[in-house]
């Protein structure tokens, strides 16, 4: 089985050339400064994280203590516990607010435009939109403390990734002793027609971005698994496009949430249950709901994917030092503990992954991780992947 090691940063020469040509094409009409540098260069600069090379934690704590309270936006309720823990540790009032990802994007933009910034720290799962819009507009910026930067893989720094949120291929463990599928191409075959549950890609940017990431960095891996499964070469320019098209045409069960996928796969008492791609966090339903699902740990080429989530600072926040201190806290095991307990993975590679019902720690090497170098292409090709899915569906 071909797998993607954690935070691998391979990019083919062809993709590098294509990315370069795309960037050049997009900047042809940009005005240049006196040195001949286009606005694209300026955008590249703001998309690069500020790394505090002379970081002094004691000095930052002292400066943060002199500032007012901070508010943190995140799309998980775990941010409330993180904020409480931060306040308990540093005595600086922090409030965690659960905000839907798309809503957070709009709130941060409105606050910047009005000059009334309420969210000091923002965690955003839409990395591509962050890089394409919020960072170039200087509404937010990405910052990394110098004492932790070496613990974060280079592919996860620009902008700073806080955590990775795995979605794993799952099966009903009441009906099957082991996963009935070992290759992602099997899910496109007639045996699994109408029996694969997943969040609707047309409405889920992270699904579209996964397609884009596979296309950019690991197309060869998916192609190799086709040849291994079918015993013949794939007659298609793109293995990823072919897999996406076949999956869409195989009448999958499309849901609005991973909770629905968990129910479809794991509800007990089924005779012919579907497979599904679901968040590692939903494996808690084994205990909470009595569901019977398990991870397809041996699925080739990947047991699932881990969508990244960034953490940035509002540029006009009045509490810059307190915001930076919170990010430092969130990059430590103590700070991120409430989120990684359900399978999310810290970008700080020195933090040991705890046990969880999905056994993310044991499946780490077979999970697909995104690469920030692909964010521009992720943003530019979303419509293309949506169109491919729509036109391929029955």
LUMLOFI-621742 format. One record per atom (N, C-alpha, C): residue in one letter; x, y, z. Coordinates in pm, whole numbers, padded with zeros to 5 digits, always signed. Layout:
N
aXYZ/...
This chain:
394
x+00085-00120+00000/x+00000+00000+00000/x+00087+00124+00000/x+00053+00218-00083/x+00125+00344-00086/x+00058+00441+00009/x+00134+00499+00100/x+00077+00592+00197/x+00153+00722+00195/x+00087+00825+00247/x+00147+00957+00258/x+00192+00973+00403/x+00323+00985+00426/x+00372+01005+00561/x+00328+01139+00613/x+00329+01156+00745/x+00279+01278+00807/x+00356+01399+00757/x+00280+01494+00701/x+00330+01623+00658/x+00433+01613+00546/x+00420+01511+00459/x+00509+01500+00344/x+00489+01619+00252/x+00598+01671+00193/x+00588+01793+00113/x+00644+01772-00027/x+00601+01663-00090/x+00649+01637-00225/x+00566+01712-00327/x+00634+01764-00428/x+00561+01829-00537/x+00635+01799-00666/x+00564+01751-00766/x+00628+01718-00892/x+00669+01844-00966/x+00767+01829-01054/x+00811+01943-01133/x+00699+01998-01218/x+00614+01909-01267/x+00503+01954-01351/x+00409+02045-01274/x+00380+02007-01149/x+00289+02088-01068/x+00353+02221-01035/x+00484+02220-01006/x+00553+02345-00978/x+00546+02440-01096/x+00569+02385-01215/x+00562+02469-01334/x+00421+02521-01355/x+00322+02434-01339/x+00183+02476-01358/x+00145+02584-01259/x+00188+02567-01133/x+00155+02667-01032/x+00219+02799-01065/x+00344+02793-01112/x+00413+02917-01147/x+00344+02988-01261/x+00307+02912-01364/x+00240+02973-01478/x+00106+03032-01440/x+00034+02963-01349/x-00094+03015-01303/x-00077+03147-01231/x+00023+03154-01144/x+00047+03277-01071/x+00087+03390-01164/x+00170+03357-01264/x+00210+03460-01361/x+00089+03510-01438/x+00005+03415-01482/x-00113+03454-01559/x-00205+03543-01478/x-00218+03513-01348/x-00308+03591-01264/x-00253+03728-01233/x-00122+03750-01255/x-00062+03878-01217/x-00026+03964-01338/x-00063+03921-01459/x-00025+03997-01579/x-00076+04139-01575/x-00195+04162-01520/x-00257+04294-01523/x-00232+04374-01396/x-00147+04323-01307/x-00123+04394-01183/x-00028+04511-01205/x-00050+04615-01126/x+00041+04728-01130/x+00170+04689-01062/x+00281+04746-01102/x+00409+04717-01042/x+00458+04837-00966/x+00544+04811-00864/x+00602+04922-00789/x+00730+04966-00857/x+00806+05052-00791/x+00926+05108-00853/x+01031+05003-00881/x+01026+04893-00810/x+01123+04786-00830/x+01073+04681-00929/x+00954+04706-00984/x+00900+04612-01082/x+00829+04494-01019/x+00808+04497-00889/x+00740+04386-00822/x+00591+04407-00827/x+00516+04302-00866/x+00371+04315-00875/x+00304+04297-00740/x+00172+04322-00738/x+00097+04302-00615/x+00100+04157-00570/x+00124+04066-00665/x+00135+03925-00626/x+00246+03903-00526/x+00355+03979-00541/x+00465+03967-00445/x+00421+04015-00308/x+00344+04123-00306/x+00294+04175-00179/x+00202+04073-00113/x+00116+04008-00194/x+00027+03907-00140/x+00106+03790-00082/x+00213+03752-00152/x+00295+03643-00102/x+00354+03678+00033/x+00390+03806+00051/x+00449+03850+00177/x+00349+03841+00290/x+00224+03885+00270/x+00127+03883+00379/x+00076+03741+00405/x+00089+03652+00308/x+00049+03514+00330/x+00154+03434+00405/x+00273+03493+00421/x+00380+03428+00494/x+00369+03465+00642/x+00378+03364+00727/x+00365+03389+00870/x+00479+03476+00923/x+00445+03560+01018/x+00546+03634+01093/x+00602+03539+01199/x+00731+03512+01194/x+00794+03425+01291/x+00873+03511+01389/x+00839+03503+01516/x+00906+03582+01619/x+01035+03511+01657/x+01143+03542+01583/x+01269+03473+01603/x+01330+03500+01741/x+01305+03620+01795/x+01359+03656+01926/x+01255+03637+02036/x+01176+03534+02023/x+01064+03512+02113/x+01108+03501+02259/x+01038+03571+02345/x+01062+03569+02490/x+00926+03552+02558/x+00899+03432+02607/x+00768+03403+02664/x+00738+03490+02785/x+00835+03510+02872/x+00812+03591+02991/x+00776+03734+02954/x+00846+03788+02854/x+00818+03925+02809/x+00679+03933+02746/x+00639+03829+02672/x+00507+03829+02610/x+00398+03822+02717/x+00419+03739+02817/x+00320+03730+02926/x+00303+03866+02994/x+00413+03933+03022/x+00406+04063+03088/x+00330+04164+03003/x+00359+04165+02872/x+00290+04257+02782/x+00142+04221+02770/x+00110+04092+02767/x-00029+04048+02754/x-00110+04084+02878/x-00048+04080+02994/x-00118+04109+03118/x-00163+04255+03125/x-00099+04340+03048/x-00133+04482+03048/x-00248+04514+02952/x-00294+04413+02877/x-00399+04436+02778/x-00535+04389+02830/x-00636+04420+02751/x-00772+04384+02791/x-00804+04240+02761/x-00927+04196+02782/x-00969+04058+02755/x-00969+04029+02606/x-00962+03901+02572/x-00962+03860+02432/x-01077+03765+02404/x-01116+03759+02276/x-01220+03668+02229/x-01162+03583+02118/x-01194+03454+02122/x-01143+03361+02022/x-01261+03299+01950/x-01261+03307+01817/x-01363+03242+01734/x-01310+03107+01686/x-01394+03006+01694/x-01358+02874+01643/x-01488+02801+01608/x-01479+02698+01524/x-01599+02627+01484/x-01627+02505+01572/x-01562+02499+01686/x-01587+02391+01781/x-01613+02449+01919/x-01702+02385+01994/x-01731+02431+02129/x-01612+02409+02222/x-01515+02328+02178/x-01396+02305+02260/x-01318+02433+02285/x-01340+02534+02201/x-01270+02661+02220/x-01310+02726+02352/x-01430+02697+02398/x-01474+02753+02527/x-01387+02700+02641/x-01360+02571+02639/x-01274+02511+02741/x-01130+02561+02727/x-01083+02574+02603/x-00948+02625+02582/x-00933+02765+02640/x-01033+02850+02618/x-01028+02986+02670/x-01029+02987+02822/x-01112+02902+02881/x-01117+02893+03027/x-00982+02848+03084/x-00920+02752+03018/x-00789+02703+03064/x-00681+02810+03050/x-00690+02888+02945/x-00595+02998+02924/x-00608+03101+03035/x-00732+03136+03069/x-00757+03233+03175/x-00705+03181+03309/x-00729+03054+03334/x-00682+02994+03460/x-00530+02995+03469/x-00464+02978+03357/x-00318+02971+03357/x-00253+03109+03367/x-00306+03207+03294/x-00240+03337+03284/x-00315+03451+03354/x-00438+03426+03398/x-00513+03532+03463/x-00561+03639+03367/x-00557+03611+03238/x-00604+03705+03135/x-00739+03655+03086/x-00840+03737+03096/x-00974+03694+03059/x-00982+03662+02910/x-01029+03542+02882/x-01046+03499+02744/x-01182+03433+02730/x-01249+03460+02619/x-01380+03402+02592/x-01376+03327+02460/x-01408+03201+02463/x-01416+03123+02341/x-01557+03122+02288/x-01573+03151+02160/x-01705+03159+02097/x-01711+03061+01979/x-01804+02967+01986/x-01822+02877+01874/x-01895+02949+01762/x-01832+02955+01646/x-01887+03025+01531/x-01872+02937+01409/x-01979+02919+01334/x-01972+02844+01209/x-01862+02901+01120/x-01792+02812+01048/x-01676+02854+00970/x-01708+02967+00873/x-01815+02953+00795/x-01849+03058+00698/x-01894+03185+00769/x-01962+03170+00880/x-02006+03286+00956/x-01888+03362+01014/x-01787+03289+01060/x-01667+03352+01116/x-01598+03437+01010/x-01593+03385+00889/x-01530+03457+00779/x-01600+03592+00758/x-01733+03590+00757/x-01810+03713+00736/x-01797+03808+00856/x-01799+03752+00977/x-01789+03835+01097/x-01657+03908+01102/x-01550+03837+01075/x-01417+03898+01080/x-01404+04008+00975/x-01460+03985+00858/x-01454+04087+00752/x-01535+04210+00790/x-01657+04189+00841/x-01742+04302+00883/x-01677+04382+00996/x-01621+04311+01092/x-01559+04380+01204/x-01441+04466+01158/x-01363+04416+01065/x-01250+04493+01014/x-01298+04616+00938/x-01404+04599+00859/x-01456+04711+00780/x-01515+04819+00869/x-01578+04779+00979/x-01642+04876+01069/x-01546+04936+01170/x-01431+04873+01186/x-01336+04920+01285/x-01370+04876+01426/x-01468+04787+01439/x-01510+04738+01569/x-01473+04590+01580/x-01347+04563+01607/x-01296+04426+01610/x-01328+04361+01744/x-01405+04251+01739/x-01442+04177+01859/x-01361+04048+01872/x-01338+03983+01760/x-01261+03858+01760/x-01113+03887+01746/x-01039+03857+01850/x-00895+03883+01849/x-00818+03770+01782/x-00860+03647+01809/x-00797+03528+01752/x-00903+03450+01678/x-00870+03404+01557/x-00970+03335+01475/x-00911+03204+01424/x-00982+03095+01449/x-00947+02965+01393/x-01037+02941+01271/x-00977+02917+01157/x-01052+02904+01032/x-01016+02776+00958/x-01114+02689+00932/x-01085+02567+00857/x-01074+02588+00706/x-01125+02701+00655/x-01115+02725+00511/x-00982+02792+00480/x-00879+02711+00472/x-00743+02761+00451/x-00729+02833+00317/x-00792+02780+00214/x-00778+02839+00081/x-00838+02980+00077/x-00956+02997+00137/x-01019+03130+00139/x-00938+03226+00226/x-00884+03175+00335/x-00799+03257+00420/x-00682+03313+00341/x-00615+03226+00267/x-00499+03271+00191/x-00537+03361+00075/x-00651+03334+00014/x-00691+03410-00105/x-00752+03545-00072/x-00813+03560+00048/x-00888+03681+00075/x-00847+03752+00205/x-00861+03687+00318/x-00837+03757+00444/x-00694+03801+00463/x-00598+03716+00426/x-00458+03753+00443/x-00414+03863+00346/x-00443+03852+00216/x-00404+03959+00125/x-00469+04093+00157/x-00590+04090+00211/x-00659+04214+00249/x-00612+04266+00385/x-00520+04192+00446/x-00461+04229+00575/x-00566+04247+00685/x-00673+04171+00674/x-00775+04168+00779/x-00722+04088+00899/x-00644+03986+00869/x-00579+03905+00972/x-00434+03883+00931/x-00354+03831+01024/x-00219+03789+00988/x-00184+03662+01065/x-00087+03591+01012/x-00044+03465+01071/x+00087+03486+01146/x+00092+03435+01268/x+00208+03455+01356/x+00247+03324+01421/x+00379+03299+01432/x+00430+03177+01494/x+00537+03214+01596/x+00526+03165+01719/x+00630+03192+01818/x+00759+03118+01785/x+00871+03187+01801/x+00999+03131+01761/x+01041+03007+01837/x+00992+02989+01959/x+01032+02871+02036/x+00961+02744+01991/x+00858+02758+01909/x+00783+02640+01863/x+00788+02620+01711/x+00843+02714+01638/x+00836+02707+01492/x+00902+02580+01437/x+01010+02535+01498/x+01077+02416+01448/x+00996+02289+01471/x+00897+02296+01556/x+00810+02180+01581/x+00700+02166+01478/x+00688+02265+01391/x+00582+02268+01291/x+00644+02247+01154/x+00594+02149+01081/x+00649+02122+00950/x+00636+02244+00859/x+00734+02264+00773/x+00734+02382+00685/x+00608+02389+00601/x+00552+02276+00565/x+00431+02276+00481/x+00308+02322+00557/x+00322+02346+00688/x+00208+02384+00772/x+00223+02524+00834/x+00322+02600+00786/x+00353+02727+00852/x+00291+02850+00785/x+00267+02846+00656/x+00224+02966+00584/x+00090+02943+00513/x-00021+02979+00577/x-00036+03030+00713/x-00027+02918+00816/x-00020+02957+00944/x-00004+02861+01052/x-00125+02768+01062/x-00098+02639+01056/x-00201+02538+01083/x-00202+02509+01232/x-00320+02514+01293/x-00333+02480+01434/x-00353+02331+01453/x-00453+02278+01386/x-00483+02135+01398/x-00522+02078+01262/x-00522+01945+01255/x-00572+01870+01140/x-00691+01789+01188/x-00798+01792+01109/x-00923+01726+01148/x-00946+01604+01058/x-00917+01484+01107/x-00926+01365+01021/x-01070+01323+00992/x-01091+01281+00869/x-01211+01207+00830/x-01164+01071+00784/x-01226+00965+00834/x-01176+00830+00812/x-01281+00741+00746/x-01236+00654+00658/x-01326+00556+00599/x-01370+00459+00708/x-01500+00437+00718/x-01555+00356+00826/x-01651+00251+00772/x-01668+00144+00849/x-01759+00035+00813/x-01839-00007+00936/x-01945-00082+00914/x-02029-00130+01022/x-01969-00259+01079/x-01923-00250+01204/x-01851-00362+01265/x-01944-00469+01321/x-02075-00445+01318/x-02171-00547+01357/x-02193-00645+01243/x-02190-00595+01121/x-02213-00680+01003/x-02083-00740+00952/x-01974-00661+00956/x-01846-00706+00903/x-01743-00723+01015/x-01671-00834+01013/x-01565-00855+01111/x-01447-00763+01085/x-01419-00739+00958/x-01314-00645+00917/x-01370-00559+00805/x-01299-00454+00772/x-01346-00365+00665/x-01361-00444+00535/x-01476-00436+00470/x-01500-00513+00348/x-01432-00456+00225/x-01366-00342+00240/x-01300-00275+00128/x-01156-00245+00168/x-01063-00267+00079/x-00922-00237+00108/x-00861-00138+00009/x-00939-00094-00089/x-00888-00005-00192/x-00997+00096-00226/x-00963+00225-00230/x-01062+00330-00256/x-01133+00310-00389/x-01068+00245-00485/x-01132+00223-00616/x-01250+00126-00604/x-01246+00037-00507/x-01357-00056-00488/x-01489+00017-00462/x-01480+00132-00398/x-01599+00209-00365/x-01670+00264-00488/x-01604+00260-00603/x-01664+00310-00727/x-01727+00197-00809/x-01721+00074-00757/x-01771-00040-00832/x-01918-00068-00799/x-01979-00153-00882/x-02123-00179-00872/x-02163-00234-00735/x-02079-00314-00674/x-02111-00372-00543/x-02142-00264-00439/x-02084-00145-00458/x-02104-00038-00361/x-02188+00077-00415/x-02260+00051-00521/x-02352+00152-00574/x-02458+00185-00469/x-02472+00312-00438/x-02570+00355-00339/x-02535+00317-00197/x-02411+00277-00174/x-02375+00226-00041/x-02247+00291+00014/x-02221+00415-00027/x-02109+00491+00028/x-02164+00626+00074/x-02153+00652+00203/x-02206+00777+00259/x-02092+00877+00281/x-02116+01000+00240/x-02018+01105+00262/x-02086+01241+00254/x-02021+01340+00313/x-02073+01476+00308/x-02072+01523+00164/x-02178+01587+00122/x-02193+01632-00017/x-02077+01723-00057/x-01992+01682-00151/x-01876+01764-00189/x-01914+01900-00244/x-02030+01911-00308/x-02069+02039-00366/x-02084+02146-00257/x-02120+02103-00137/x-02141+02198-00027/x-02029+02193+00077/x-01928+02112+00054/x-01821+02095+00153/x-01686+02127+00089/x-01635+02247+00117/x-01510+02290+00056/x-01394+02197+00091/x-01394+02141+00211/x-01281+02056+00247/x-01276+01930+00163/x-01392+01883+00115/x-01394+01769+00024/x-01332+01808-00110/x-01374+01925-00161/x-01321+01973-00288/x-01171+01996-00278/x-01127+02051-00165/x-00984+02078-00148/x-00905+01949-00137/x-00966+01844-00081/x-00898+01714-00077/x-00876+01662-00219/x-00978+01674-00302/x-00960+01633-00442/x-00843+01710-00504/x-00841+01841-00481/x-00736+01925-00538/x-00598+01885-00486/x-00589+01859-00357/x-00461+01822-00298/x-00411+01689-00355/x-00499+01592-00367/x-00459+01463-00425/x-00410+01482-00567/x-00480+01565-00643/x-00443+01590-00782/x-00305+01654-00791/x-00277+01748-00703/x-00150+01819-00708/x-00031+01735-00662/x-00050+01660-00555/x+00065+01600-00488/x+00073+01448-00494/x-00040+01378-00510/x-00036+01233-00496/x-00118+01160-00601/x-00129+01220-00717/x-00203+01156-00825/x-00145+01018-00857/x-00012+01007-00850/x+00054+00881-00884/x+00016+00770-00786/x-00008+00804-00661/x-00045+00702-00562/x-00181+00643-00593/x-00276+00729-00629/x-00410+00679-00661/x-00407+00599-00790/x-00323+00641-00885/x-00310+00568-01011/x-00251+00428-00985/x-00151+00422-00899/x-00088+00294-00868/x-00188+00197-00803/x-00277+00250-00720/x-00375+00163-00655/x-00480+00114-00754/x-00510+00194-00857/x-00599+00147-00964/x-00537+00027-01033/x-00411+00042-01069/x-00342-00066-01140/x-00329-00190-01054/x-00309-00170-00922/x-00299-00283-00832/x-00433-00356-00819/x-00541-00279-00816/x-00674-00339-00797/x-00728-00404-00923/x-00715-00332-01036/x-00775-00381-01161/x-00678-00461-01247/x-00549-00455-01214/x-00451-00531-01290/x-00425-00478-01429/x-00450-00350-01451/x-00424-00288-01580/x-00395-00140-01562/x-00335-00077-01660/x-00306+00065-01654/x-00436+00145-01664/x-00438+00259-01600/x-00553+00348-01607/x-00543+00434-01732/x-00643+00425-01819/x-00646+00503-01942/x-00717+00635-01916/x-00651+00724-01842/x-00707+00855-01810/x-00592+00949-01777/x-00608+01075-01811/x-00503+01173-01783/x-00484+01195-01634/x-00593+01188-01558/x-00586+01213-01414/x-00657+01103-01338/x-00584+01033-01253/x-00645+00929-01171/x-00743+00989-01071/x-00713+01108-01021/x-00800+01170-00922/x-00932+01210-00986/x-00927+01274-01102/x-01050+01311-01171/x-01133+01187-01203/x-01066+01079-01242/x-01137+00957-01275/x-01205+00898-01151/x-01133+00899-01038/x-01192+00846-00916/x-01310+00930-00869/x-01295+01062-00875/x-01404+01151-00836/x-01525+01130-00925/x-01503+01122-01056/x-01614+01103-01149/x-01685+00970-01126/x-01608+00865-01104/x-01669+00734-01080/x-01744+00731-00947/x-01688+00796-00847/x-01756+00801-00718/x-01889+00875-00730/x-01888+00989-00797/x-02011+01065-00815/x-02116+00986-00892/x-02071+00908-00990/x-02163+00832-01074/x-02216+00707-01005/x-02157+00671-00891/x-02196+00546-00825/x-02304+00568-00719/x-02378+00678-00734/x-02495+00705-00650/x-02465+00700-00500/x-02366+00778-00454/x-02335+00777-00311/x-02447+00840-00229/x-02448+00809-00101/x-02544+00869-00008/x-02484+01002+00039/x-02541+01111-00008/x-02485+01242+00024/x-02557+01301+00144/x-02481+01350+00241/x-02538+01402+00364/x-02498+01548+00384/x-02562+01610+00482/x-02529+01748+00517/x-02427+01756+00630/x-02396+01641+00692/x-02306+01644+00806/x-02242+01508+00826/x-02131+01507+00899/x-02065+01382+00935/x-02148+01304+01038/x-02229+01375+01115/x-02317+01307+01208/x-02411+01214+01133/x-02460+01261+01018/x-02549+01177+00936/x-02474+01057+00878/x-02348+01078+00842/x-02268+00966+00791/x-02250+00862+00901/x-02220+00909+01021/x-02202+00817+01135/x-02326+00732+01157/x-02444+00794+01149/x-02569+00720+01168/x-02592+00620+01055/x-02563+00663+00931/x-02586+00575+00816/x-02497+00451+00823/x-02374+00470+00865/x-02280+00358+00869/x-02298+00274+00995/x-02311+00341+01110/x-02298+00271+01236/x-02423+00235+01311/x-02540+00275+01263/x-02663+00239+01335/x-02673+00086+01342/x-02699+00031+01460/x-02706-00115+01473/x-02833-00171+01410/x-02830-00302+01385/x-02948-00371+01334/x-02962-00369+01183/x-02861-00321+01110/x-02869-00317+00964/x-02827-00452+00904/x-02881-00483+00787/x-02841-00605+00717/x-02738-00577+00609/x-02748-00460+00545/x-02658-00427+00434/x-02615-00281+00447/x-02536-00248+00547/x-02501-00108+00574/x-02401-00052+00475/x-02400+00079+00459/x-02303+00142+00370/x-02169+00162+00438/x-02069+00193+00357/x-01942+00245+00406/x-01959+00397+00420/x-01860+00464+00479/x-01871+00608+00490/x-01739+00675+00523/x-01730+00802+00488/x-01615+00887+00523/x-01663+00984+00629/x-01611+00971+00753/x-01666+01047+00864/x-01556+01097+00958/x-01588+01206+01027/x-01494+01268+01119/x-01454+01172+01230/x-01328+01178+01268/x-01281+01095+01379/x-01358+01126+01506/x-01403+01250+01522/x-01476+01290+01643/x-01605+01212+01659/x-01664+01168+01546/x-01794+01100+01554/x-01783+00955+01598/x-01662+00905+01613/x-01647+00770+01668/x-01684+00766+01815/x-01704+00884+01874/x-01757+00887+02011/x-01899+00830+02016/x-01964+00824+01899/x-02101+00771+01894/x-02107+00622+01925/x-01991+00556+01924/x-01989+00416+01964/x-02037+00404+02108/x-01989+00493+02192/x-02029+00492+02333/x-02156+00571+02356/x-02167+00689+02291/x-02280+00778+02320/x-02410+00732+02256/x-02404+00674+02135/x-02524+00636+02063/x-02540+00485+02046/x-02440+00411+02088/x-02447+00267+02069/x-02421+00225+01925/x-02356+00311+01848/x-02328+00279+01708/x-02218+00173+01699/x-02213+00107+01584/x-02119-00003+01564/x-02037+00023+01438/x-01944+00116+01446/x-01857+00137+01330/x-01711+00138+01373/x-01626+00107+01274/x-01483+00100+01299/x-01410+00156+01177/x-01279+00180+01191/x-01198+00243+01087/x-01145+00139+00988/x-01149+00174+00861/x-01085+00092+00758/x-00936+00126+00756/x-00864+00073+00854/x-00725+00112+00874/x-00635+00072+00758/x-00672-00031+00684/x-00588-00081+00575/x-00633-00032+00438/x-00719+00067+00434/x-00765+00120+00305/x-00648+00182+00229/x-00636+00147+00101/x-00531+00202+00016/x-00593+00299-00087/x-00527+00409-00119/x-00398+00447-00062/x-00405+00518+00073/x-00526+00560+00116/x-00535+00632+00243/x-00659+00589+00322/x-00640+00582+00453/x-00752+00549+00542/x-00845+00667+00561/x-00806+00783+00511/x-00886+00904+00521/x-00798+01025+00498/x-00853+01141+00522/x-00777+01264+00505/x-00790+01350+00630/x-00696+01442+00648/x-00696+01530+00765/x-00697+01675+00718/x-00815+01737+00721/x-00829+01875+00676/x-00768+01971+00778/x-00689+02068+00733/x-00622+02159+00826/x-00712+02274+00870/x-00681+02331+00986/x-00747+02452+01034/x-00641+02550+01081/x-00650+02672+01034/x-00552+02775+01069/x-00593+02850+01195/x-00497+02917+01256/x-00528+03011+01365/x-00450+03139+01339/x-00522+03251+01331/x-00462+03379+01296/x-00509+03487+01393/x-00451+03605+01377/x-00481+03718+01466/x-00544+03830+01384/x-00647+03892+01439/x-00708+04008+01373/x-00607+04123+01372/x-00584+04179+01255/x-00482+04283+01241/x-00511+04405+01326/x-00638+04438+01346/x-00675+04558+01422/x-00715+04527+01565/x-00683+04410+01613/x-00711+04378+01752/x-00634+04473+01843/x-00698+04516+01952/x-00631+04603+02048/x-00550+04522+02149/x-00553+04391+02135/x-00486+04304+02232/x-00389+04210+02161/x-00296+04267+02090/x-00206+04189+02007/x-00121+04090+02089/x-00071+04134+02201/x+00016+04046+02280/x-00063+03933+02346/x-00182+03964+02395/x-00266+03859+02453/x-00307+03759+02347/x-00334+03807+02226/x-00370+03718+02115/x-00252+03626+02082/x-00132+03681+02077/x-00014+03598+02049/x+00009+03495+02160/x-00015+03537+02283/x+00003+03444+02394/x-00097+03328+02384/x-00219+03359+02338/x-00317+03251+02323/x-00272+03154+02214/x-00218+03204+02105/x-00171+03114+01999/x-00057+03027+02052/x+00035+03086+02127/x+00142+03006+02186/x+00083+02896+02274/x-00016+02932+02354/x-00084+02836+02441/x-00150+02725+02359/x-00217+02762+02250/x-00288+02665+02168/x-00194+02569+02096/x-00069+02607+02081/x+00030+02521+02017/x+00100+02426+02114/x+00062+02434+02241/x+00119+02343+02341/x+00021+02230+02371/x+00071+02124+02430/x-00015+02011+02463/x-00123+02052+02563/x-00086+02135+02659/x-00182+02182+02758/x-00293+02262+02693/x-00259+02346+02597/x-00358+02432+02535/x-00451+02360+02439/x-00398+02268+02362/x-00478+02205+02256/x-00545+02077+02303/x-00519+02035+02425/x-00572+01909+02477/x-00722+01889+02456/x-00807+01993+02476/x-00951+01970+02455/x-00987+01929+02313/x-00906+01968+02213/x-00940+01934+02075/x-00881+01801+02030/x-00761+01768+02075/x-00699+01646+02024/x-00752+01521+02092/x-00831+01536+02196/x-00886+01419+02263/x-00985+01342+02177/x-01046+01408+02077/x-01142+01338+01992/x-01083+01305+01855/x-00949+01308+01847/x-00885+01263+01723/x-00822+01370+01639/x-00848+01497+01668/x-00780+01603+01593/x-00631+01599+01624/x-00552+01649+01533/x-00406+01634+01542/x-00342+01771+01547/x-00262+01799+01648/x-00193+01927+01658/x-00085+01937+01550/x-00062+02059+01501/x+00046+02080+01406/x+00182+02073+01474/x+00184+02082+01606/x+00308+02069+01683/x+00343+01920+01689/x+00441+01880+01612/x+00473+01738+01595/x+00535+01675+01719/x+00569+01754+01821/x+00624+01698+01944/x+00514+01654+02041/x+00389+01691+02012/x+00279+01655+02100/x+00234+01513+02068/x+00235+01428+02169/x+00195+01289+02150/x+00044+01280+02132/x+00003+01210+02029/x-00139+01194+02002/x-00202+01103+02107/x-00306+01149+02177/x-00369+01065+02278/x-00455+00956+02214/x-00496+00862+02294/x-00588+00759+02247/x-00726+00819+02224/x-00796+00768+02125/x-00933+00811+02099/x-01005+00695+02032/x-01139+00698+02026/x-01215+00584+01972/x-01182+00549+01828/x-01130+00646+01749/x-01096+00618+01610/x-00951+00572+01595/x-00876+00568+01705/x-00735+00529+01704/x-00656+00607+01599/x-00673+00739+01602/x-00598+00824+01510/x-00448+00805+01527/x-00404+00789+01651/x-00261+00769+01676/x-00210+00646+01600/x-00285+00537+01604/x-00242+00416+01537/x-00254+00423+01386/x-00342+00513+01336/x-00365+00522+01191/x-00294+00641+01127/x-00210+00710+01204/x-00151+00835+01158/x-00082+00823+01022/x-00005+00718+01003/x+00075+00706+00881/x-00008+00677+00757/x-00133+00638+00773/x-00216+00609+00656/x-00321+00717+00631/x-00309+00829+00701/x-00399+00944+00681/x-00335+01044+00587/x-00414+01100+00498/x-00364+01198+00401/x-00364+01337+00464/x-00246+01402+00466/x-00233+01538+00518/x-00215+01638+00404/x-00277+01753+00420/x-00271+01858+00319/x-00136+01930+00323/x-00107+02001+00216/x+00016+02078+00203/x-00021+02222+00167/x+00023+02318+00247/x-00013+02458+00223/x+00034+02511+00089/x+00132+02448+00027/x+00177+02492-00105/x+00066+02479-00209/x-00032+02398-00180/x-00140+02377-00276/x-00261+02465-00257/x-00258+02558-00159/x-00378+02635-00126/x-00427+02722-00242/x-00335+02783-00314/x-00376+02869-00425/x-00453+02789-00530/x-00402+02673-00563/x-00471+02588-00660/x-00602+02535-00603/x-00603+02502-00474/x-00729+02459-00411/x-00837+02563-00434/x-00803+02690-00412/x-00899+02800-00426/x-00944+02817-00570/x-00849+02810-00662/x-00877+02837-00803/x-00956+02725-00870/x-00950+02603-00817/x-01011+02490-00888/x-01138+02438-00820/x-01185+02503-00715/x-01305+02453-00647/x-01423+02437-00742/x-01447+02537-00824/x-01559+02530-00917/x-01542+02415-01015/x-01419+02391-01057/x-01393+02281-01150/x-01430+02146-01087/x-01392+02128-00960/x-01426+02001-00892/x-01576+01990-00868/x-01640+02101-00836/x-01786+02099-00822/x-01852+02058-00953/x-01807+02118-01062/x-01864+02087-01193/x-01842+01941-01230/x-01723+01889-01201/x-01695+01748-01232/x-01789+01658-01154/x-01809+01689-01026/x-01897+01606-00944/x-02040+01611-00996/x-02089+01733-01025/x-02227+01748-01071/x-02250+01677-01203/x-02160+01695-01299/x-02180+01639-01432/x-02160+01488-01436/x-02091+01434-01334/x-02067+01289-01330/x-02177+01215-01255/x-02252+01286-01170/x-02353+01221-01088/x-02468+01170-01174/x-02528+01061-01131/x-02643+01005-01205/x-02767+01088-01182/
